[in-house]
Amino acid sequence: MSVREDALYILGSGTPTPAKTRFGTAYVLKTGDDYLLIDCGPAATYKMVKCDLWPTQIDALFLTHHHFDHNADLPCFLLCRWDQSTGDENTLQVFGPPPTERMIEKLIGEEGAYCDDWKARVGAPVSQSVHKNRGGSLPRPVPNLDVRDIDEGTVAENRHWKVTAASMHHVEPWLKSLAYRIDTPKGSIVFTGDTGPCKQLPGFALDTDVLVVNCWNHQHIMDNDGEAPGQTGTLDAARFAAESKASTLILTHTGPDLCVPGSSEKAIADISGVYSGKIIFGTEETRLDLW
Ligand SMILES: [Zn+2]
């Protein structure tokens, strides 16, 4: 394993229902020298550090939607990245469906919920000493982000990667949910975010190398308990992967029923009946080499 290789870090592979080994959703895609964070669920910053990553390494954050299991660590991550900064890092770019701009302004803006924290760290002599001893200089900069509400289409690109978004079907019209496709010179990866069956997804994800699908439960349970619309079950995930001709399917955002012993094996067996590619049952705080 080389740290130079592109990799996917699964930081959070759970749901809003806490489990001992899973809670919330967050991933880091390392591509070339860039680090992209996709979603920022509970304890994403802490899990990042446990994976030998550091908040200031993150160049851009892409939020799929604004359920708390995908964004609850936002104040922690944004403040920690700013607090640990010595001024040498890129300006963090943040993309997400509305109300991303409003939410972040209300968290760490000039009058945001956490403004007293960062104003104290900017102004207090002891905090200034910590900042200088860390390699920073005075006067200490205030938090500065490039935050954008986005919709479908090309979201961001440079010569190393391109990020495209597509609308999914989750809990509209209350929240807008986006899937992200990231194309690099070496390969492509698609994060579905939370979605139920969606005609747009197979075309959006066509021929991708890696498809990361949120998978709540066994399909037969979801089809019988009314939880299938707007969420993906095992067989819906399998159909996504088969129709998009993905090389590898990574199951994540898995609910408690799929976490009990023996359950993941049944899920993989069921999916294998529909999809013939490689199947990975994602676990938290793991690093997967890509392509
Ligand atoms: Zn959701």
Residues whose N, C-alpha, C, O or C-beta is under 5 A from the ligand:
A	BS01	ZN	H67 D194
